[in-house]
Amino acid sequence: MPGTELFGDEEKREIQDVLDTGILFRYNHEVERKNIWKARTFEKEFADYHNVNYCHFCSSGTAADIISLASCGIGAGDEVIVPPYTFIAPIESVFTVGAVPVFAEIDETLCLSPEGIKGAITPGTKAVLLVQMFGSMAHMNEIVKVCNDNNLILIEDAAPALGATYYGKPVGTFGNIGCFSFDFFKIITAGEGGAVITNDQKIYDIAHMYSDHGHDHIGNNRGAEQHPILGLNFRNSELHAAVGLAQFRKLDYIIEKQRANKKILQEAFEQFPGISFRDIPDENGDSATFFTFFLPDEAIAKKASEELNKEGVGNAYWYVNNFHYLRNWEHLKDLKSAYKLPLRTYGKIPDYNNINLPVTDSIMKRLLMIQIMVNWTENELSELTTKITRALRKVF
Ligand SMILES: *Cc1c(COP(=O)(O)O)cnc(C)c1O
């Protein structure tokens, strides 16, 4: 959890600015706030970093997904192609706007594959909600082409890959709109928070209005504002923006450290010819948040995970735990929610109990992952590589 590893004086100073004025709301109060605009400043710096025209800071990454779908006009009955390997928020978001998540195959990038997307397109498909998984990226040129050729909206959820680039272009900037999360488990944190970025003014205008009950944010006095559309409240506070701003300014440092630490881990793993590595379409653009590797088969992957655990090396075997892979999402299979999902009224409901994704399954069975920390000392890293080597010698 790199951002949380670096929580310090910079965050406290930014928060103190806000506490000094007492204006925790991101809009209005021009006089009292004494020119302290944390959300606005975050948006400006985040947009500049990504070389895009617009950024809107919001309450969470899940909110960012919902805002993106809404701003692109995705709604009742529209099919949205989604990955089966992801944090579940994007899929919940598709349900929330009344649309239908349609699962497609991933490839060894661990993201949706161009062929997988092509194979899932129907006359009802409106959009692809691509997730840039764990620090790296999908085959973007090919995916952008598939979307263009088929007239599909591309929403890029880059929450797990902030700071990654594909041949110099930041992830999150390839589609109509990009989403990010700054929850406590992401590369930088605002405590809670999210953002959307886009070059499309129409999409941006809907995004900020939709996030604040449809207020148009024109004029100085919120009372004078109009509300051209219905929306919800996905606003975030100046306190969260303050933390996010301090954290965002540490991103370059975090990525540099992660890349250096990843290189050292890579050497340890390369001793074992049975191990192969994730397909990273642009190695130079990997944000190196995680170290991801494949074992030859399911049995060996299971054994490797166990041996690493015995050595105290934390690792994720997503195939068996129920966080990030469709196979273990019992609540999704039975469409359990708090209320009757709009989909039940408007759409034909796919049989989520019988989704057949053999390519994804064969990838997930063999996949293990280790989180890369920023603050590892040289000693800790060398101890870690010793433990990894000892564990894997018992496997091969
Ligand atoms: C973390 C994450 C989210 C959700 O972010 P929250 O801020 O926790 O709501 C959405 N999409 C992806 C891919 C994520 O990894």
The ligand as a Gaussian input file, in Angstrom:
#p B3LYP/6-31G(d) Opt

LIG

0 1
 C      -10.539000       0.038000      -6.096000
 C      -11.243000      -0.054000      -7.385000
 C      -12.470000       0.573000      -7.579000
 C      -13.280000       1.153000      -6.466000
 O      -12.712000       2.176000      -5.806000
 P      -13.353000       2.683000      -4.415000
 O      -12.684000       4.002000      -4.263000
 O      -12.954000       1.704000      -3.364000
 O      -14.808000       2.785000      -4.601000
 C      -13.054000       0.561000      -8.830000
 N      -12.477000      -0.093000      -9.848000
 C      -11.317000      -0.750000      -9.694000
 C      -10.750000      -1.474000     -10.844000
 C      -10.668000      -0.764000      -8.462000
 O       -9.525000      -1.429000      -8.322000

